[in-house]
Structures are given as structure tokens and as C-alpha cells.
Amino acid sequence: MTIRKTYGCFAKLPLALLLSSSFLTSFASYAATVPAGVELAAKQEIVRNNGSEPASLDPHKVESDVEFNILSDLFTGLITIDNDGNAQPSLSSSWESKDNKTWVFHLRQGIVWSDGTPITAQDVVFSWRRLIDPKTASPYESYLGSMHVLNANDIIGGKKTADQLGIRALDKQTLEITLDQPLSYFLGMLAHPSLSPVSQANVEKFGDKWTQPANMVSSGPFKLDTWTVNERITAVRNPTYWDNAHTVINKVTYLPIASPTADVNRFKSGEIDITATIPATLFASLKKELGSQVHVSPYLAVYYYAMNTQKPPFNDVRVRKALNLAIDKSIIADKVLGQGQTPAWHLSPDNTGGFTFSKPKEASLTQEQRNEEAKKLLKEAGFGPDHPLKFNLLYNTSESHQRIAIAAASMWKKNLGVDAVLQNQEWKTMLDTMHQGTYDVVRYAWIADYNEPSTFLNTLRTGNSENTPKFTNSAYDKALDDALKATDKAEVGKAYQRAEDVLTEQSPVIPLYHYVSPRLVKPYVGGFQDSLLNYIYTKDLYVIKH
């Protein structure tokens, strides 16, 4: 994708063409396309490892790819973004805007939920209001504020009510969305799974139980069939999906296997068709053994340790920066992992939205020099041999996270005399601990919601619902505000660079590495494609006769 700040992910096309209904409805289907001569298997079923048990299947109650992997099969939004970064019609057949500020979307004729009831513009209005309503307590409530939907930030701040959000149904099939300022990457943000509508009638009828298999209705290519907690989730083809004619897979099973080694073993035994990842310890041998079944895709994501900036001693920037400097990120990326990951010297991965940021001066130092600077900072903060720093390092249960945590703790001990006590919790429990703020340092990651640096940088804005470290810095917030106001690509880049520089200096998080996405994929799985946002849509897949 190219830069999406006044240039957008459609930079090569004139704006008038982008906004015309004829252009937007002329796309061919981009679902599963079976090449001529390929013979399909009689049984069209896929088993995917999802890596963890989802915290929920309510699009408004979740925050990670653990849930979005499944929700992206069950639900669809007004538009989707294809692997080339282009907006494609989904529930809406066309849209237009004269000023990039007020947008009108026209829903497809005859679209229905999986129970056959109509999907209406009011369902979308209800869903967005529910997402931002403080009573929902959605981890993604700030997303609509980041999109600059009118009144969103006032609603989040308690100054206005959810029914004042800048979205309204003009009629059953026409939706109007009003922003408080033009936003060039609005369409890219619109495709996020948290914005997929849910059925108002269904949610109001069943309350918190609407996500149970017997109750859920959905809009995507698949519908929920079974959910056995900590064992499996199955979804079956949704015959009422608007593009069902181009879906090939009839059933998909998602497994919550947290152990990458177990994931690989079950892949090799034929129980899994697509793994969640590949353990670093087995990567080289699997590449030699399985060859083209090893897929390594580019991936816009960063792995980091977040520090609780509201809790001593992590409210002291000297402590945070010392811990950041004392980790040898090259060893983490190249030795502990070694699958193509790169050391992270800033939050946003290189070439996010077409931007590449300058590395801080610390990146050019030797690790010994960084360690000396870290020791000075820690001593200034009151820690040393007679008063060693000790804290808990929390991560969700995983062999990979454990290996990285052991390496980081070893570096802190060797380089600074710091004791990091390792703690692990299951995914859902760790999320609760994070949101309650009852942690010292926690393992986390951010996967791009759209291809633009703000998807990473907004998570550390003052008051953002994803701002787990509770970081607040006026210079940082101003840099992001300036990036929004800028109309020249160079000026946008300068503003984002200032924001990244503040993060380096303040170190509320310790970026460790930028991701790649390693997976094992059976040779008979057709339609598998690389995706910068790492969404593998089951509707794009098919099983080849084997």
C-alpha cells in the first residue's frame, strides 16, 4: 500500500473516480478464485489453529487477532480491503463523498442476516453506537474517535451520549457518516472488524448470550455452528451471505492450541491444515523438511513490553529508558526468533503507509555502550547493587513468549543487575490484568488495523482505550495532531517522526521486534495469500483434490 494521508491507499487513481458509484460497483468478486484445471476435493473443510481461546465473539468486546481471525469469517463490514490495499464493496454496493468529510453509503439490495432477516442501515447505526457507548466498555471504543467520526471523542469523554454520534440512517438502505474533519485514510479504517454491524434485534433479544451458537446471527460467509470452550469452534457456510456463490469452503474449524510445538505436531499428523505460527526452535528444520509448506509473510506488527507508567518505579522515565536500553534487540530478533523478524527501534514498522522512520542515536551504539548509559540512568533513579530493581514480567502462556521473556530477563540481570520475575497467564486472564492495571511490565503486541502509522501511534495517545501503559505526553499528542492537519506527505512524515522520537525518549513501551508471519500450510490448501494485515479469510480458500 502507498501513503494514506491525503494520498490514500488509492493514490494512483483520481479522487473523482474513487468516489463514483460506477467505479465502486465495477469490482469483480475477489473471493475464492479457483484456477482453470484445478480439481477440487469432494470435502471442502479446513482446520485452522487459532493459537488461543477467544475472549469473546462479540465484535465490540474484543481486541486481538485471536478473536478477529474468527470474526472476519462470521461478519463483514460496509467495505473490505483486499490484499493490494484497495477498498472493495461488501455490505455496501457503493459510496460517495464530496468533501472526504460527509460520506453516504448505499447498502446492497436484499442483504440479510444468516437467519434471513434484512440487514438495515439502522443495524449499522445501532452497532457503532453500541461500540462507543461507555456501558459496553469496548477495548476499541477509541477507534471511532481516531476515525474522527463526529462527536465520538465527546461521547468517549462523557460530554455527549452515544445517540449523538455522527452516523444516521437516511432510510433502510442508506447510511450517512459525518466526520469532524476530512480523513484521507477513512476508508482503510472502515474495514476493521470492530465496525462490522451486528443485528440490533438479535442483541436486544438475547443480551449477553447473543454470541452463543444457538442465538448468533451473522453477515459474513460463515455462521457459527458450535463452540466448545478450550476445544474448538466450528463455523459452516452461510447460504444467505451476499457473495455465497464465490465461497468454496463449507466448514471451518478453529482450534485454540497455544503451544506452537503441539500446533506443528498436529499439522504433521494431518489434523491441522493451517498453523497459527511456527516455533523458532523448529523453523530451520521444518524449512528443510517441509519446503514450500513453510510460508513466511510480511506483517505490519510490533512486539513490545508495556510498562505501567502510573505505578512506581515505572512512573520514572529513567527506569523505563534504562530497561529499554539494556535489551539487545538484535539477539531477540536474530537468535531467539530467527525467522526474518527485525529489531524494533521505533513503534511503527518500516514502510507502514509508505513511511520509514529514522532510528534513534541509541541504535548506532554498541550494546556495551547502551548498557553503560542504562546503568547511569538506573543509578540516578536510586537503584543499584545495594538496592536492586525487582519487578514482575507478565506474558500470556506460550513457548515463544516464554523464550523471549527468559532472554529479556537474562539481559536485564546480566547488564543491569535487575531481577525480572516471570509470570504467565492465559490470554483472557492476562487481558483482564492489563486492563485493571495490576501489572508491572506486560508482553503485548500491536497489529495494524489499517496501513498507516497512526494505527500504531494512536494507541499511546492520552486517553486512548488501548493505551495500556496509561502514557500521557502533550508533545506526543501534539505531534499526532499535527500529522492529522498536515496536507503534505513530507510534513506528515516529520510529525510522525517527532512522535516516534518522544516514544524513544519517554519509553512507555519497549519495542522488541517487528513481525513476520510464519505459518505451515498444507499443499492442498488453495487461495492462501500473503496479507500485510495478516487476515487469512476462509472465503478465499479452497481444498484441492489430494
C-alpha positions in Angstrom: 0.0 0.0 0.0 1.0 3.6 -0.5 0.9 6.5 1.8 -2.6 7.2 3.1 -2.5 10.8 4.2 -4.3 12.9 1.6 -2.8 10.4 -0.9 -4.7 7.4 0.5 -4.4 3.7 -0.4 -5.8 4.7 -3.8 -3.0 7.2 -4.6 -2.7 6.2 -8.3 -6.4 6.9 -9.1 -8.2 10.3 -9.3 -10.4 11.2 -6.4 -13.5 11.7 -8.6 -13.1 8.2 -10.0 -12.6 6.8 -6.5 -15.8 8.3 -5.2 -18.0 7.4 -8.2 -20.6 4.7 -7.8 -19.7 3.2 -11.2 -16.1 2.7 -10.1 -17.0 1.2 -6.8 -19.5 -1.3 -8.1 -17.4 -2.4 -11.0 -15.1 -4.6 -9.0 -15.1 -8.3 -9.8 -15.5 -10.7 -7.0 -12.3 -11.2 -5.0 -13.4 -14.3 -3.0 -12.1 -17.8 -3.7 -11.0 -18.0 -7.4 -10.2 -21.5 -8.5 -7.8 -21.5 -11.4 -8.8 -23.4 -14.6 -7.7 -27.0 -14.5 -7.6 -27.3 -10.7 -9.7 -30.2 -9.4 -11.4 -29.6 -6.1 -11.7 -32.1 -3.3 -15.2 -33.5 -2.6 -14.8 -32.5 1.0 -14.4 -28.7 1.3 -13.4 -28.3 5.0 -10.5 -26.5 6.6 -9.0 -26.8 10.1 -7.1 -23.8 11.3 -5.2 -23.3 14.6 -6.2 -20.0 16.2 -3.5 -20.0 18.9 -5.7 -19.2 21.9 -9.3 -19.4 23.1 -11.1 -16.2 22.1 -12.1 -13.9 24.9 -15.4 -13.4 23.2 -17.1 -13.5 19.8 -18.8 -10.1 20.3 -17.1 -7.7 17.9 -17.4 -4.9 20.5 -15.8 -6.8 23.3 -12.6 -8.0 21.8 -9.2 -6.5 20.8 -6.9 -9.0 19.1 -6.4 -11.3 16.1 -7.3 -14.2 18.4 -10.9 -13.0 18.0 -10.7 -11.1 14.7 -9.4 -14.2 12.9 -12.8 -15.8 13.6 -15.0 -12.7 13.4 -13.7 -11.8 10.0 -15.2 -15.1 8.7 -18.5 -14.6 10.6 -19.1 -10.9 9.9 -18.4 -8.4 7.2 -18.5 -4.6 7.2 -19.6 -1.9 4.8 -16.4 -2.5 2.8 -13.4 -4.7 2.9 -9.8 -4.1 2.0 -8.1 -6.5 -0.4 -4.5 -7.7 -0.3 -3.5 -4.9 -2.6 -4.9 -2.3 -0.2 -7.9 -1.4 -2.3 -11.4 -0.8 -0.9 -13.9 -3.4 -2.1 -17.7 -3.3 -1.7 -19.2 -5.7 0.8 -22.5 -4.9 2.7 -22.5 -1.6 0.8 -22.5 -1.6 -3.0 -21.3 2.0 -3.4 -20.5 5.1 -1.6 -19.7 8.7 -2.3 -18.3 11.9 -0.6 -17.9 15.3 -2.0 -15.5 16.6 0.7 -14.0 13.5 2.4 -16.0 14.6 5.5 -19.6 13.5 4.9 -19.9 10.0 3.4 -23.0 8.3 2.1 -23.1 4.5 1.8 -25.7 2.5 -0.1 -26.4 -1.0 1.2 -26.8 -3.8 -1.3 -30.3 -4.7 -2.3 -31.6 -7.8 -0.5 -28.8 -8.3 2.0 -29.9 -10.4 5.0 -28.6 -11.9 8.2 -27.9 -15.6 8.5 -31.5 -16.1 9.8 -32.9 -14.4 6.7 -33.9 -11.1 8.3 -32.9 -7.9 6.5 -29.6 -6.1 7.3 -30.5 -2.4 7.5 -28.8 0.9 7.9 -30.2 1.1 11.4 -28.3 -2.1 12.3 -25.1 -0.2 11.4 -26.1 2.9 13.4 -27.0 0.6 16.4 -23.7 -1.2 16.2 -21.5 1.9 16.1 -23.4 3.5 19.0 -23.0 0.3 21.0 -19.3 0.2 20.2 -18.7 3.7 21.6 -21.2 3.5 24.5 -19.3 3.6 27.8 -21.7 0.9 29.1 -20.2 -1.5 26.5 -16.7 -0.9 27.8 -15.2 -1.9 24.4 -11.4 -2.0 24.2 -12.0 -0.4 20.8 -14.2 2.5 21.9 -11.5 5.0 20.9 -11.4 3.7 17.3 -14.3 5.9 16.2 -12.6 8.8 17.8 -9.4 8.0 15.9 -11.6 7.9 12.7 -12.8 11.4 13.6 -16.5 10.4 13.5 -18.4 13.5 14.6 -18.9 13.7 18.4 -17.0 10.4 19.0 -14.4 11.9 21.4 -17.1 13.9 23.3 -19.0 10.6 23.8 -15.9 8.8 25.0 -15.2 11.7 27.3 -18.7 11.6 28.8 -19.7 15.0 27.4 -22.3 13.6 24.9 -24.4 10.5 24.6 -23.9 7.7 22.0 -27.1 8.7 20.1 -25.2 11.9 19.1 -22.5 10.0 17.2 -22.1 11.3 13.6 -23.9 8.4 11.9 -27.6 8.1 10.8 -29.8 6.0 8.6 -31.3 8.1 5.8 -33.6 5.2 5.0 -33.3 1.4 5.4 -30.6 1.1 2.8 -28.8 4.4 3.0 -26.3 5.4 5.7 -24.7 8.8 6.3 -21.4 9.1 8.3 -20.1 12.6 9.2 -16.6 13.3 10.3 -15.4 16.3 12.3 -12.6 16.7 9.7 -11.6 15.2 6.4 -9.6 12.0 6.9 -7.8 10.6 3.8 -7.4 7.1 5.2 -11.0 6.8 6.5 -11.9 4.0 4.1 -9.0 1.9 5.2 -10.1 2.3 8.8 -13.7 1.5 7.9 -12.9 -2.1 7.2 -11.9 -3.0 10.7 -13.8 -6.0 12.2 -15.0 -3.9 15.2 -17.1 -1.9 12.8 -18.9 -4.8 11.3 -22.6 -4.4 12.2 -24.4 -6.8 14.5 -28.2 -7.4 14.4 -29.9 -5.0 16.7 -32.9 -7.3 17.1 -30.7 -10.2 17.9 -28.6 -8.4 20.5 -31.7 -6.9 22.2 -33.4 -10.3 22.3 -30.6 -12.3 23.8 -28.5 -9.8 25.6 -25.0 -11.1 26.6 -26.0 -14.5 25.3 -26.4 -13.4 21.7 -23.0 -14.8 20.8 -23.9 -18.4 21.7 -24.2 -20.7 18.6 -28.0 -21.2 19.0 -28.5 -17.4 19.2 -26.0 -15.7 16.9 -26.9 -14.4 13.5 -24.1 -13.1 11.3 -23.5 -11.4 8.0 -20.3 -13.0 6.7 -19.5 -16.0 4.5 -19.8 -18.3 7.6 -22.1 -18.7 10.5 -21.3 -20.1 14.0 -22.1 -23.7 14.4 -20.5 -25.0 17.6 -18.3 -23.5 20.4 -16.7 -26.0 22.8 -14.6 -23.8 25.2 -10.9 -24.6 25.1 -11.5 -27.3 22.5 -12.8 -26.0 19.2 -15.1 -23.6 17.4 -16.8 -24.6 14.1 -18.4 -22.4 11.5 -20.4 -23.5 8.4 -21.1 -21.8 5.2 -23.7 -19.1 5.3 -26.0 -19.5 2.3 -27.5 -16.1 2.9 -24.2 -14.3 2.5 -24.3 -11.8 -0.3 -21.4 -13.4 -2.2 -22.0 -17.0 -1.2 -21.7 -18.1 -4.9 -18.0 -17.4 -4.7 -17.4 -19.3 -1.4 -16.0 -22.8 -1.7 -15.2 -24.0 1.8 -18.3 -25.5 3.5 -16.9 -25.8 7.1 -14.0 -24.3 9.0 -12.8 -25.4 12.4 -10.7 -23.1 14.7 -8.5 -24.8 17.4 -7.2 -22.9 20.5 -3.8 -24.6 20.7 -1.4 -22.3 22.5 1.7 -24.5 22.1 3.4 -23.9 18.7 5.1 -27.3 19.1 1.8 -29.0 19.5 0.5 -27.0 16.6 3.3 -28.3 14.4 2.8 -31.9 15.6 -0.9 -31.9 14.8 -0.1 -30.3 11.4 2.3 -33.1 10.6 -0.2 -35.7 11.7 -2.8 -34.3 9.4 -5.1 -32.8 12.0 -4.5 -29.1 11.1 -4.3 -27.5 7.6 -3.0 -24.1 8.6 -1.0 -23.4 11.8 -1.1 -20.3 13.8 2.7 -19.9 13.7 5.9 -21.8 13.6 8.1 -22.1 16.7 11.5 -20.5 16.3 13.2 -23.7 17.6 11.8 -25.8 14.8 11.9 -23.2 12.0 15.1 -24.3 10.2 14.4 -28.0 10.4 10.8 -27.5 9.2 12.0 -25.5 6.3 14.3 -28.3 5.3 11.7 -31.0 5.9 8.5 -29.3 4.5 9.9 -26.9 2.0 7.1 -24.9 0.3 4.6 -25.7 3.1 6.5 -23.1 5.2 5.1 -19.7 4.5 6.7 -16.5 5.8 4.6 -13.4 5.1 5.4 -9.7 5.7 3.3 -8.4 8.6 2.6 -4.9 9.9 3.0 -5.6 13.6 5.3 -4.8 16.6 6.1 -6.9 19.7 6.7 -4.9 22.8 6.8 -4.8 26.6 4.5 -2.2 28.1 5.3 -0.6 31.4 2.7 0.6 33.9 3.7 4.3 33.9 1.2 5.1 36.7 3.0 2.7 39.1 6.4 3.3 40.8 9.1 2.9 39.7 7.8 2.8 36.1 6.5 6.4 36.5 10.2 7.3 36.4 11.3 7.8 32.8 14.9 6.9 33.8 13.8 3.4 34.9 11.8 2.9 31.7 14.6 4.1 29.4 17.3 2.0 31.3 15.2 -1.1 30.8 14.8 -0.3 27.1 18.5 0.3 26.5 19.6 -2.9 28.3 17.8 -5.3 25.9 19.8 -6.5 22.9 17.1 -6.4 20.3 19.2 -7.9 17.6 19.7 -11.1 19.7 15.9 -11.3 20.3 15.2 -10.9 16.5 18.0 -12.9 15.0 18.9 -15.6 17.6 15.8 -16.2 19.8 13.5 -16.0 16.8 15.4 -16.0 13.6 12.5 -16.2 11.1 13.0 -12.9 9.4 11.9 -10.6 12.3 13.8 -7.3 12.6 14.9 -5.4 15.7 12.4 -2.6 16.6 13.9 0.8 17.3 10.6 2.6 16.9 7.0 1.5 17.2 5.8 1.6 13.6 7.3 -1.0 11.2 9.3 0.4 8.3 7.2 1.3 5.3 3.9 1.5 7.2 1.8 3.5 4.8 4.9 4.4 2.8 6.8 5.9 5.8 10.2 4.8 7.1 11.4 6.5 10.3 14.9 7.4 11.3 16.4 5.2 14.0 17.4 6.9 17.3 21.0 7.5 18.1 21.0 4.5 20.5 20.7 2.2 17.5 24.2 3.2 16.3 25.8 2.4 19.7 27.2 -0.9 20.7 25.3 -2.9 23.3 28.1 -2.3 25.8 27.6 1.5 25.3 23.9 1.2 25.7 24.4 -0.8 28.9 26.6 1.9 30.4 24.0 4.5 29.7 21.3 2.3 31.2 23.4 1.8 34.4 23.8 5.6 34.8 20.1 6.2 34.4 19.2 3.4 36.9 21.7 4.7 39.4 20.2 8.2 39.1 16.8 6.7 39.8 18.1 5.2 43.0 18.7 1.6 42.0 22.0 -0.4 42.2 23.7 -3.3 43.8 22.6 -2.2 47.3 19.0 -1.5 46.1 18.3 -3.7 43.1 15.3 -3.2 40.9 12.9 -6.1 41.0 9.6 -6.4 39.2 7.2 -8.9 37.6 7.2 -9.5 33.8 3.9 -10.8 32.7 3.2 -12.7 29.4 0.4 -14.9 28.1 1.1 -18.6 28.1 3.2 -19.5 25.0 6.5 -21.2 24.4 7.6 -18.3 22.2 6.7 -15.6 24.7 8.4 -17.6 27.4 11.6 -17.8 25.4 11.6 -14.1 24.8 10.9 -13.3 28.4 13.7 -15.6 29.6 16.1 -13.9 27.2 15.0 -10.4 28.2 15.2 -11.2 32.0 18.7 -12.7 31.4 19.8 -9.5 29.7 18.4 -7.2 32.4 20.1 -9.4 35.1 23.4 -9.5 33.3 23.5 -5.9 32.0 21.9 -4.1 35.0 21.6 -6.4 37.9 17.8 -6.2 37.6 15.5 -9.1 38.7 12.6 -9.7 36.4 10.3 -12.3 37.9 8.5 -14.2 35.1 4.7 -14.6 35.3 2.4 -16.2 32.8 -1.3 -16.2 32.5 -3.8 -17.5 29.9 -4.8 -15.0 27.3 -8.1 -13.9 28.7 -6.7 -13.6 32.2 -3.8 -11.5 31.0 -6.1 -9.1 29.2 -8.1 -8.6 32.4 -4.8 -8.0 34.4 -3.7 -5.4 31.8 -7.0 -3.5 31.8 -7.2 -3.5 35.6 -3.7 -2.0 35.7 -2.5 -4.6 38.1 0.8 -5.4 36.4 4.4 -4.0 36.3 5.6 -4.9 32.8 3.5 -6.9 30.4 4.1 -8.6 27.0 1.9 -7.2 24.3 1.9 -6.5 20.6 0.1 -4.3 18.2 -1.1 -5.5 14.8 -2.0 -2.8 12.3 -5.7 -2.2 11.9 -5.0 -0.3 8.7 -1.9 0.6 6.8 -0.9 4.0 8.2 1.4 4.9 11.2 -1.5 6.3 13.3 -2.8 2.7 13.8 0.3 2.2 16.0 0.9 5.7 17.4 -2.7 6.4 18.4 -2.6 3.5 20.9 -0.4 5.7 23.1 -2.4 8.9 22.8 -3.6 10.3 26.1 -6.9 8.7 27.0 -7.0 6.1 24.2 -8.8 3.0 25.2 -5.9 0.8 24.0 -3.3 2.9 26.0 -2.5 0.1 28.4 0.6 1.9 29.9 -1.6 4.9 30.6 1.1 7.1 29.0 0.4 10.8 28.6 2.6 13.4 27.0 1.4 16.7 25.5 4.3 16.9 22.9 3.4 13.4 21.7 -0.3 14.2 21.4 0.5 17.4 19.5 2.8 15.6 17.1 -0.1 13.3 16.2 -2.5 16.3 15.9 0.0 18.0 13.6 0.2 14.8 11.4 -3.6 14.9 11.0 -3.6 18.6 10.0 -0.8 18.3 7.5 -1.6 18.0 3.8 1.9 17.5 2.5 3.4 14.0 2.7 6.8 15.3 4.0 5.1 17.3 6.7 3.1 14.3 7.8 6.3 12.3 8.0 8.0 14.9 10.1 5.1 15.0 12.6 5.1 11.2 12.9 8.9 11.2 13.3 8.5 13.6 16.2 6.0 11.3 17.8 8.4 8.3 17.4 11.2 10.4 18.9 9.1 11.2 22.0 8.4 7.5 22.5 12.1 6.7 22.3 12.9 9.4 24.9 10.0 8.5 27.2 10.0 4.7 26.7 6.5 3.9 27.9 6.9 0.7 25.9 10.0 -1.3 24.8 9.6 -2.3 21.2 11.5 -5.6 20.7 10.9 -6.6 17.1 8.8 -6.1 14.1 7.0 -9.2 12.9 6.8 -11.6 10.0 4.1 -14.2 9.9 5.4 -17.7 9.7 2.9 -20.5 9.1 2.6 -24.0 7.9 0.1 -24.5 5.1 -0.9 -27.8 3.6 -0.1 -28.0 -0.2 -3.7 -28.8 -1.0 -5.0 -25.5 0.5 -5.6 -23.2 -2.4 -6.1 -19.5 -2.4 -3.7 -18.8 0.5 -2.2 -15.3 0.0 0.2 -13.0 1.9 -1.5 -10.1 3.7 0.2 -7.2 5.4 -2.6 -7.1 8.0 -2.4 -10.9 8.4 -6.0 -11.7 7.8 -6.5 -15.1 6.2 -10.1 -15.1 5.1 -11.5 -18.6 4.8 -13.8 -17.4 2.0 -10.7 -17.0 -0.2 -9.6 -20.6 0.3 -10.4 -24.0 -1.3 -9.3 -27.6 -0.9 -7.5 -29.2 -3.9 -8.1 -32.9 -4.6 -5.3 -34.8 -3.0 
